[in-house]
């Protein structure tokens, strides 16, 4: 694996601190909602609904960044908004309030996601993009390892209700560090899309390969597990509330250590081959987690389940960066993020309802079946190793 540019590492640090802040909150959402009278259905609605609210912001933010000379201000605004929003969970008095705060939090994610990914893609050669995005996701998941450990320590040190409130308040610290790390990112100004647009230049309309790719992503997104529901399954298998953050952290460790090497593997064999493999791994392992009836069987299945992230998350973004016209790359990432967020609303609400009313096996079968459809569709994706348009 060749050295990666400084911006990749700097943006990785930004995501590491951000996910530390975010993921110290995620494992205690079930505890917060349960204390306010909410269950798995509320949890699914919160995650799916918040992503759907952010979908329109994600869609527009990418285009906005194309029309600006610099993408960094939008990225900064998104991280600041999320950082300042999270502490308000500590003062929520109703499940509806938690859902609303989560929506505002995700609006911050909507502002930053597409411009950040476009900035990262422009900071690294095309042949290294899956590795770069894989590293970025690895550092993101590294933050997701540390965050639950902080939550677990708080739950061990304080009474549960007090700990839950303090966890949300303490999330402000790593959030501020993420904003500080972003200042180290250097961006070379690009010509705004409205300025460079000309009849003599190649069109920025995505081709058939990009459209098929978005269809595949949308299908997989509908059947992508809302992973916070895994905490509900762990609770039903006898894991105590104080241990839930540790289980969440263990899941993120696997994601973190496999992101970059599996991204480099995808660059070597081709993203069009790695992506179907990732979807297939997901299909098999999500079925195994659903059918597992004992804690140890579930834990083993969960470990293998985490591997699919290294073959899908960074690979999808690398493939999009090559398939979408370069001059409208921000808009392309905006469409990608908006689409995945939009399908999350029915997915999250339905998955929470299925788990609560029909149990883990039914949920596993449904998700695995949908993922196999994504495998079949993804086999038709074109082999692209360089940008298709300039």
MARTINU-405527 format. One line per 2 residues: number of its first residue (from 0); their letters; for each residue x, y, z of C-alpha. Coordinates in steps of 0.1 Angstrom, whole numbers, plus 5000, padded with zeros to 4 digits. Layout:
BEGIN
NUM) a) X Y Z; ...
***
This chain:
BEGIN
0) xx) 5000 5000 5000; 5015 5034 4989
2) xx) 5015 5064 5011; 4983 5085 5011
4) xx) 4982 5123 5010; 4980 5144 5042
6) xx) 4944 5155 5035; 4933 5119 5037
8) xx) 4948 5115 5071; 4935 5149 5083
10) xx) 4900 5141 5072; 4903 5107 5088
12) xx) 4911 5124 5121; 4881 5147 5117
14) xx) 4859 5116 5113; 4876 5098 5142
16) xx) 4868 5125 5167; 4833 5130 5152
18) xx) 4825 5093 5155; 4840 5092 5190
20) xx) 4814 5119 5199; 4786 5103 5180
22) xx) 4792 5067 5190; 4794 5074 5227
24) xx) 4758 5084 5223; 4745 5057 5200
26) xx) 4748 5027 5225; 4727 5046 5251
28) xx) 4699 5057 5228; 4679 5025 5236
30) xx) 4684 5034 5273; 4674 5070 5268
32) xx) 4643 5061 5248; 4633 5033 5272
34) xx) 4634 5057 5301; 4611 5080 5281
36) xx) 4586 5052 5272; 4600 5044 5237
38) xx) 4609 5009 5223; 4624 4994 5192
40) xx) 4599 5009 5169; 4608 5044 5182
42) xx) 4645 5035 5177; 4639 5025 5141
44) xx) 4618 5056 5134; 4645 5078 5149
46) xx) 4673 5065 5128; 4654 5062 5096
48) xx) 4635 5094 5100; 4665 5115 5109
50) xx) 4684 5102 5078; 4654 5110 5056
52) xx) 4652 5146 5070; 4688 5150 5062
54) xx) 4684 5136 5027; 4674 5168 5011
56) xx) 4703 5186 5027; 4727 5160 5014
58) xx) 4713 5163 4979; 4717 5201 4979
60) xx) 4750 5203 4998; 4770 5185 4971
62) xx) 4757 5209 4944; 4764 5239 4966
64) xx) 4800 5228 4970; 4804 5225 4932
66) xx) 4792 5261 4928; 4817 5274 4954
68) xx) 4854 5278 4950; 4860 5259 4982
70) xx) 4840 5230 4997; 4856 5233 5032
72) xx) 4832 5260 5046; 4802 5237 5041
74) xx) 4821 5208 5056; 4829 5230 5086
76) xx) 4793 5241 5091; 4781 5205 5091
78) xx) 4806 5194 5118; 4799 5225 5140
80) xx) 4761 5220 5138; 4764 5183 5149
82) xx) 4788 5192 5177; 4766 5218 5192
84) xx) 4734 5197 5189; 4744 5164 5207
86) xx) 4745 5178 5242; 4708 5187 5240
88) xx) 4699 5150 5242; 4707 5153 5279
90) xx) 4677 5176 5284; 4651 5156 5264
92) xx) 4619 5148 5282; 4600 5129 5256
94) xx) 4608 5104 5228; 4595 5128 5202
96) xx) 4621 5153 5214; 4649 5128 5210
98) xx) 4638 5121 5174; 4638 5158 5167
100) xx) 4672 5164 5181; 4685 5134 5161
102) xx) 4671 5150 5129; 4690 5183 5136
104) xx) 4721 5163 5143; 4718 5145 5109
106) xx) 4712 5178 5091; 4748 5186 5102
108) xx) 4758 5153 5086; 4739 5162 5055
110) xx) 4758 5195 5051; 4792 5179 5054
112) xx) 4790 5144 5038; 4790 5151 5001
114) xx) 4814 5181 5001; 4838 5161 5023
116) xx) 4838 5131 5001; 4843 5152 4970
118) xx) 4872 5170 4987; 4887 5136 4997
120) xx) 4883 5122 4962; 4901 5153 4948
122) xx) 4930 5148 4972; 4940 5114 4960
124) xx) 4948 5097 4926; 4919 5077 4911
126) xx) 4938 5044 4914; 4940 5048 4952
128) xx) 4905 5060 4959; 4890 5028 4974
130) xx) 4921 5025 4997; 4917 5062 5007
132) xx) 4880 5059 5014; 4887 5027 5032
134) xx) 4912 5044 5054; 4888 5072 5061
136) xx) 4861 5047 5071; 4887 5028 5092
138) xx) 4894 5060 5112; 4857 5067 5114
140) xx) 4852 5033 5129; 4882 5038 5152
142) xx) 4863 5066 5167; 4833 5043 5170
144) xx) 4855 5020 5190; 4865 5046 5215
146) xx) 4831 5062 5219; 4813 5032 5233
148) xx) 4842 5026 5257; 4837 5061 5272
150) xx) 4800 5053 5275; 4807 5020 5292
152) xx) 4830 5037 5317; 4803 5063 5325
154) xx) 4777 5036 5329; 4800 5018 5353
156) xx) 4809 5049 5373; 4775 5065 5377
158) xx) 4738 5054 5381; 4723 5046 5347
160) xx) 4700 5077 5344; 4728 5101 5355
162) xx) 4754 5084 5332; 4731 5086 5301
164) xx) 4727 5123 5306; 4764 5129 5312
166) xx) 4774 5109 5281; 4756 5133 5259
168) xx) 4771 5163 5276; 4806 5149 5273
170) xx) 4802 5144 5236; 4809 5181 5232
172) xx) 4847 5175 5239; 4856 5152 5209
174) xx) 4832 5172 5188; 4853 5203 5193
176) xx) 4885 5183 5186; 4870 5172 5152
178) xx) 4864 5208 5142; 4899 5217 5152
180) xx) 4913 5188 5131; 4894 5201 5101
182) xx) 4915 5233 5102; 4945 5212 5091
184) xx) 4928 5202 5058; 4943 5221 5029
186) xx) 4920 5227 4999; 4931 5239 4965
188) xx) 4903 5262 4952; 4885 5247 4922
190) xx) 4866 5265 4895; 4829 5267 4904
192) xx) 4807 5246 4882; 4786 5276 4870
194) xx) 4819 5292 4858; 4834 5263 4840
196) xx) 4802 5251 4824; 4806 5256 4786
198) xx) 4791 5240 4754; 4827 5230 4745
200) xx) 4832 5210 4777; 4820 5174 4783
202) xx) 4784 5172 4797; 4780 5166 4834
204) xx) 4750 5143 4830; 4758 5109 4846
206) xx) 4760 5080 4822; 4742 5047 4823
208) xx) 4769 5032 4846; 4763 5058 4872
210) xx) 4726 5054 4870; 4728 5016 4874
212) xx) 4752 5021 4903; 4726 5044 4921
214) xx) 4699 5017 4915; 4721 4991 4931
216) xx) 4729 5014 4961; 4692 5022 4966
218) xx) 4683 4985 4965; 4710 4976 4990
220) xx) 4701 5006 5011; 4665 4995 5016
222) xx) 4678 4962 5031; 4708 4976 5049
224) xx) 4704 4969 5086; 4699 4998 5110
226) xx) 4727 4987 5132; 4714 5003 5164
228) xx) 4688 4975 5163; 4717 4950 5170
230) xx) 4718 4965 5205; 4681 4955 5210
232) xx) 4689 4920 5199; 4719 4918 5223
234) xx) 4696 4930 5251; 4671 4903 5242
236) xx) 4699 4877 5244; 4707 4887 5280
238) xx) 4735 4913 5276; 4732 4938 5305
240) xx) 4728 4976 5296; 4763 4984 5310
242) xx) 4779 4959 5285; 4761 4972 5254
244) xx) 4786 4999 5247; 4815 4973 5249
246) xx) 4797 4951 5224; 4792 4980 5201
248) xx) 4829 4989 5204; 4839 4954 5195
250) xx) 4819 4956 5163; 4836 4988 5153
252) xx) 4871 4974 5160; 4866 4949 5132
254) xx) 4853 4976 5108; 4883 4998 5117
256) xx) 4911 4973 5111; 4897 4959 5078
258) xx) 4887 4992 5061; 4920 5001 5045
260) xx) 4933 4967 5035; 4900 4957 5020
262) xx) 4899 4990 5002; 4933 4983 4988
264) xx) 4921 4948 4978; 4892 4965 4959
266) xx) 4916 4988 4940; 4936 4957 4930
268) xx) 4908 4934 4918; 4884 4961 4907
270) xx) 4855 4978 4926; 4830 4961 4902
272) xx) 4842 4927 4916; 4846 4937 4953
274) xx) 4812 4953 4956; 4791 4921 4948
276) xx) 4814 4902 4972; 4807 4927 4999
278) xx) 4769 4925 4994; 4771 4887 4994
280) xx) 4790 4886 5027; 4764 4909 5042
282) xx) 4735 4887 5030; 4750 4856 5045
284) xx) 4760 4872 5078; 4729 4892 5084
286) xx) 4709 4860 5080; 4732 4843 5105
288) xx) 4727 4871 5131; 4689 4869 5126
290) xx) 4688 4831 5131; 4712 4830 5160
292) xx) 4693 4819 5192; 4722 4820 5216
294) xx) 4746 4848 5226; 4778 4831 5214
296) xx) 4764 4822 5180; 4751 4857 5176
298) xx) 4786 4871 5186; 4804 4850 5160
300) xx) 4779 4859 5132; 4782 4896 5142
302) xx) 4820 4894 5139; 4818 4881 5103
304) xx) 4790 4905 5095; 4813 4935 5103
306) xx) 4836 4924 5074; 4812 4935 5047
308) xx) 4818 4972 5056; 4853 4971 5042
310) xx) 4840 4958 5009; 4811 4981 5005
312) xx) 4814 5016 5022; 4847 5029 5007
314) xx) 4842 5009 4975; 4809 5025 4968
316) xx) 4823 5060 4972; 4854 5052 4951
318) xx) 4832 5037 4923; 4809 5068 4923
320) xx) 4839 5092 4921; 4850 5074 4889
322) xx) 4816 5070 4873; 4803 5106 4879
324) xx) 4816 5135 4858; 4845 5152 4876
326) xx) 4831 5188 4874; 4799 5178 4892
328) xx) 4815 5154 4916; 4800 5172 4946
330) xx) 4765 5168 4932; 4772 5132 4925
332) xx) 4781 5125 4962; 4751 5146 4972
334) xx) 4728 5124 4952; 4745 5093 4966
336) xx) 4741 5104 5002; 4706 5117 4997
338) xx) 4695 5085 4981; 4709 5063 5009
340) xx) 4694 5085 5035; 4660 5087 5018
342) xx) 4656 5049 5016; 4666 5047 5053
344) xx) 4632 5061 5065; 4610 5032 5054
346) xx) 4639 5008 5061; 4644 5020 5096
348) xx) 4608 5021 5106; 4600 4987 5090
350) xx) 4631 4970 5105; 4622 4982 5140
352) xx) 4586 4970 5135; 4597 4936 5122
354) xx) 4621 4931 5151; 4596 4941 5177
356) xx) 4566 4921 5163; 4582 4891 5144
358) xx) 4616 4887 5160; 4652 4885 5147
360) xx) 4648 4855 5124; 4622 4872 5102
362) xx) 4642 4903 5100; 4673 4884 5090
364) xx) 4655 4865 5062; 4640 4897 5048
366) xx) 4673 4916 5048; 4693 4887 5033
368) xx) 4668 4882 5005; 4669 4919 4996
370) xx) 4707 4919 4997; 4709 4890 4973
372) xx) 4689 4911 4948; 4716 4938 4952
374) xx) 4742 4911 4945; 4726 4902 4912
376) xx) 4722 4938 4901; 4757 4947 4910
378) xx) 4772 4920 4888; 4762 4942 4858
380) xx) 4782 4972 4870; 4810 4983 4846
382) xx) 4847 4979 4853; 4860 5014 4858
384) xx) 4895 5021 4871; 4898 5058 4862
386) xx) 4875 5089 4860; 4851 5085 4831
388) xx) 4847 5122 4825; 4868 5153 4832
***
